[in-house]
Amino acid sequence: MGGACKRIMGEFGKPIMLAVTPSIYPELEVKIKGAFLNVNLPVFRSVRDVAETLSRLYQYKLGRNREL
């Protein structure tokens, strides 16, 4: 599962950020998170956390481009 996402990310050159929300099945949640973390893909607790991180990365990139 994680390896397939990593290959797709490499093929298209686009970042992949995942939201794995809390579950009533904690063992499954840990297993899913582990599959993605093992291939160094970021895993967040909510779509909101993903959006906030993307916004911060975008703002950082804007600031770096202004310096150039």
C-alpha positions in Angstrom: 0.0 0.0 0.0 2.6 2.5 1.0 5.0 1.4 -1.7 2.4 1.9 -4.4 1.8 5.5 -3.2 5.5 6.1 -3.2 5.9 4.9 -6.8 3.0 7.0 -8.0 4.5 10.0 -6.2 7.8 9.4 -8.1 6.1 8.8 -11.4 4.0 12.0 -11.3 6.4 14.2 -9.3 3.7 15.3 -6.9 3.7 15.1 -3.1 1.4 12.7 -1.3 0.1 13.5 2.1 -2.3 11.2 3.9 -5.0 11.7 6.5 -5.7 8.6 8.6 -8.4 9.6 11.0 -8.8 8.1 14.5 -10.6 4.8 14.3 -12.6 2.5 16.5 -10.1 -0.1 15.3 -6.8 1.2 16.7 -4.9 -1.9 15.5 -5.9 -1.2 11.9 -5.1 2.5 12.3 -1.6 1.7 13.5 -1.1 -0.8 10.7 -2.2 1.7 8.0 -0.1 4.5 9.4 2.9 2.2 9.6 2.6 1.1 6.0 2.9 4.8 4.9 5.5 5.9 7.5 7.7 2.9 6.5 8.2 4.4 3.1 8.6 8.0 4.5 5.2 9.3 3.5 3.7 11.9 5.9 0.5 10.8 7.7 -1.7 13.3 9.4 -4.7 12.9 11.8 -7.1 14.9 9.7 -7.7 16.5 6.3 -7.6 19.8 8.2 -4.0 19.0 9.4 -3.0 18.2 5.8 -4.5 21.5 4.5 -2.8 23.5 7.2 0.6 21.9 6.4 0.1 22.5 2.6 -0.7 26.1 3.4 2.4 26.6 5.5 4.6 24.9 2.8 3.0 27.2 0.1 3.6 30.3 2.2 7.2 29.2 2.9 7.8 28.7 -0.9 6.3 32.1 -1.7 8.7 33.7 0.8 11.7 31.9 -0.6 10.8 33.0 -4.1 10.6 36.6 -3.1 14.2 36.5 -1.8 15.5 35.3 -5.1 
